[in-house]
Amino acid sequence: MPQSQPALPTNRAFLVQFRPQPAGAAPAYAGRVEHLASYQVARFHSLEELLAFVVRVLTDVQEPPDDS
């Protein structure tokens, strides 16, 4: 049986771990993010920091344009 291609590209996969928040605390977004293909890791203290990391990594791993 032929293998099918993954539905989602693995070079665009991230693991995001959020720190637990104390009960009753206002929602806060802090934790750790890892790009699974390159093993780049960052800690974040806001959604903005998390998204900035993801955008930077995806920009770095973006395939060069086809010159054909």
Backbone as CSV, one residue per row, in Angstrom:
resi,resn,N_x,N_y,N_z,CA_x,CA_y,CA_z,C_x,C_y,C_z
1,MET,0.842,-1.175,0.000,0.000,0.000,0.000,0.886,1.237,0.000
2,PRO,0.677,2.180,-0.931,1.514,3.380,-0.964,1.245,4.266,0.246
3,GLN,2.337,4.905,0.715,2.196,5.829,1.837,1.655,7.152,1.328
4,SER,0.719,7.715,2.044,0.197,9.024,1.663,1.004,10.117,2.354
5,GLN,0.961,11.292,1.779,1.637,12.446,2.358,0.891,12.878,3.610
6,PRO,1.591,13.400,4.614,0.901,13.906,5.795,-0.034,15.054,5.405
7,ALA,-1.143,15.148,6.099,-2.119,16.202,5.813,-1.544,17.585,6.120
8,LEU,-0.679,17.666,7.112,-0.075,18.939,7.496,1.449,18.802,7.454
9,PRO,2.157,19.823,6.953,3.620,19.726,6.877,4.259,19.731,8.267
10,THR,5.150,18.785,8.495,5.780,18.670,9.812,6.747,19.812,10.104
11,ASN,7.252,20.494,9.081,8.162,21.613,9.344,7.417,22.839,9.864
12,ARG,6.098,22.737,9.981,5.288,23.833,10.510,4.604,23.425,11.814
13,ALA,5.153,22.401,12.495,4.552,21.896,13.726,5.265,22.464,14.956
14,PHE,4.472,22.825,15.948,4.982,23.391,17.194,4.348,22.663,18.373
15,LEU,5.103,22.576,19.458,4.586,22.096,20.731,4.497,23.316,21.632
16,VAL,3.321,23.560,22.183,3.121,24.714,23.069,2.675,24.194,24.423
17,GLN,3.399,24.585,25.454,3.052,24.237,26.829,2.732,25.525,27.572
18,PHE,1.540,25.563,28.181,1.141,26.726,28.961,1.370,26.449,30.433
19,ARG,1.859,27.453,31.152,2.039,27.333,32.594,0.679,27.298,33.265
20,PRO,0.538,26.506,34.324,-0.733,26.515,35.054,-0.934,27.866,35.740
21,GLN,-2.171,28.269,35.835,-2.515,29.526,36.495,-3.197,29.219,37.825
22,PRO,-2.940,30.025,38.840,-3.620,29.812,40.118,-5.135,29.964,39.943
23,ALA,-5.877,29.203,40.710,-7.336,29.282,40.647,-7.785,30.714,40.946
24,GLY,-8.703,31.198,40.149,-9.234,32.541,40.352,-8.386,33.654,39.768
25,ALA,-7.209,33.321,39.237,-6.341,34.354,38.658,-6.865,34.758,37.288
26,ALA,-6.575,35.976,36.914,-6.943,36.446,35.582,-6.185,35.613,34.550
27,PRO,-6.794,35.354,33.394,-6.096,34.564,32.376,-4.773,35.227,31.980
28,ALA,-3.730,34.434,31.947,-2.418,34.894,31.510,-1.845,33.808,30.622
29,TYR,-1.135,34.208,29.632,-0.582,33.254,28.681,0.926,33.280,28.790
30,ALA,1.464,32.276,29.437,2.902,32.147,29.595,3.245,30.672,29.505
31,GLY,4.447,30.399,29.004,4.861,29.011,28.910,6.073,28.854,28.018
32,ARG,6.071,27.753,27.277,7.215,27.364,26.458,6.698,26.875,25.118
33,VAL,7.437,27.202,24.051,7.078,26.748,22.712,8.325,26.161,22.060
34,GLU,8.128,25.077,21.316,9.242,24.424,20.616,8.817,24.126,19.188
35,HIS,9.693,24.468,18.244,9.475,24.108,16.838,10.016,22.696,16.672
36,LEU,9.155,21.772,16.282,9.530,20.357,16.290,10.578,19.997,15.243
37,ALA,10.615,20.670,14.122,11.585,20.322,13.077,12.990,20.842,13.384
38,SER,13.096,22.035,13.980,14.412,22.641,14.206,14.860,22.603,15.667
39,TYR,13.957,22.217,16.556,14.235,22.177,17.993,14.489,23.558,18.587
40,GLN,14.111,24.616,17.893,14.220,25.955,18.475,13.185,26.065,19.597
41,VAL,13.598,26.655,20.705,12.740,26.755,21.885,12.718,28.193,22.369
42,ALA,11.566,28.611,22.884,11.457,29.932,23.490,10.467,29.869,24.641
43,ARG,10.681,30.709,25.608,9.693,30.919,26.672,8.926,32.186,26.302
44,PHE,7.653,32.208,26.628,6.840,33.386,26.328,6.029,33.765,27.555
45,HIS,5.706,35.060,27.615,4.950,35.604,28.738,3.682,36.302,28.274
46,SER,3.392,36.196,26.985,2.175,36.789,26.425,1.876,36.108,25.095
47,LEU,0.644,36.250,24.638,0.291,35.712,23.327,1.110,36.378,22.231
48,GLU,1.405,37.648,22.406,2.204,38.378,21.408,3.591,37.762,21.269
49,GLU,4.224,37.408,22.397,5.548,36.772,22.345,5.464,35.400,21.689
50,LEU,4.433,34.638,21.996,4.253,33.321,21.378,4.106,33.469,19.868
51,LEU,3.229,34.349,19.435,3.010,34.538,17.995,4.247,35.083,17.297
52,ALA,5.000,35.963,17.949,6.223,36.491,17.347,7.225,35.363,17.093
53,PHE,7.355,34.429,18.035,8.254,33.293,17.853,7.802,32.436,16.670
54,VAL,6.517,32.119,16.623,5.993,31.276,15.546,6.216,31.946,14.192
55,VAL,5.920,33.219,14.091,6.110,33.937,12.820,7.585,33.942,12.421
56,ARG,8.475,34.201,13.390,9.913,34.232,13.073,10.392,32.877,12.572
57,VAL,10.012,31.812,13.247,10.461,30.479,12.848,9.883,30.109,11.485
58,LEU,8.611,30.361,11.264,8.008,30.015,9.974,8.623,30.824,8.840
59,THR,9.000,32.055,9.114,9.683,32.865,8.097,11.052,32.266,7.779
60,ASP,11.753,31.787,8.814,13.079,31.179,8.627,13.014,29.873,7.849
61,VAL,11.965,29.070,8.055,11.897,27.754,7.415,11.129,27.774,6.098
62,GLN,10.616,28.932,5.733,9.857,29.026,4.481,10.752,28.624,3.310
63,GLU,10.194,27.826,2.435,10.973,27.360,1.284,11.268,28.514,0.333
64,PRO,12.456,28.528,-0.269,12.761,29.594,-1.237,11.853,29.468,-2.447
65,PRO,11.579,30.576,-3.121,10.718,30.512,-4.299,11.324,29.650,-5.388
66,ASP,10.477,28.993,-6.152,10.903,28.150,-7.271,11.375,29.039,-8.408
67,ASP,12.592,28.825,-8.897,13.167,29.667,-9.949,12.834,29.177,-11.354
68,SER,11.896,28.233,-11.497,11.624,27.721,-12.835,10.716,28.599,-13.634
